[in-house]
């Protein structure tokens, strides 16, 4: 049991260290991590400092480690970082639950000129707040270009775009493809949806409200509204607009996000669940990619010129914890340690905290 406790203290010390470095985006490893090195890198240097100020951790550092179980190798760091990132992602998934969400993504090159795709989830949480959470970075390699090429060839074969002639052929192809993409993004159905959503504007006591357009939104989401729900929606919408126009708490609201939060606060989302579902669907529509762009800014902090050989998985795990540090700070050590333990068979099983 003593060996269990010592190893547990060592891993907890390592977790404290990783928590400090991951939330700040610091590099972990040094160029020379040998015992004679004067600069072991941030991870080992700070771990030694922690041992000097914590008696329990010092008992399992260096030569004091039981059975030479150092628990400081790059492999251990990778596994613990992955365990931390996995628990953060699990917390995000639990927060979403069975609510609707949208996926935002964009692509940019990292410092190694690799094409990286940032993935962000947008949803409305239980309090009515619109939340955007970073899910991860995906190295696209040449798959995206291949798909674009195949799509272009298919459109040429179907005569959806024209190829042009002579030196202007490539330019014409690009312009036609952009026009086709704009038509896809702003199709008649999408434009119709945007017009309907505009009627949910709460300003001036819902002066733009239109009952028929609200009901029409439900028909655009057949998977989210059953036939029976569509039948009950008309009466619920009528009762809803009459109710909120008479409620002084809703008079001063100026945007749909504030309106959703006020509905949850006043419990009206339980009284008018179908209307609130429509509001949720409107709020998760992506109108900007600011969160995705911020993820690329964070990527520049994590993967720098001096760390340009960083692997994709190691970068992703560090990015998840760095960007979602507010969630990471709420996660206990126990689930992280148990996930770390279950990754592979280890010489010693960790006891519960």
Secondary structure, DSSP 8 states (H G I E B T S, - for coil): -HHHHHHHHHHHHHHHHHHHHHHHT-----S--STT-S---HHHHHHHHHHHH-HHHHTTSGGGSGGG----SHHHHHHHHHHHHHHHHHHHHHHHTT--EEEEEEEEE-TT--EEEEEEEEEE-TTS-EEEEEEEEEE-TTHHHHHHHHHHHHHHHTTSS----GGGHHHHHHHHHHHHHHHHHT-HHHHHHHHHHHTT--HHHHTT--HHHHHHHHHT-TTTS-HHHHHHHHHHHHHHHHHHHT-GGGTT--SHHHHHHHHHHTTHHHHSHHHHHHHHHHHTS----HHHHHHHHHHHHHS-GGGTT--HHHHHHHHHHHHTHHHHTTS-HHHHHHHHHHTS--SS-----
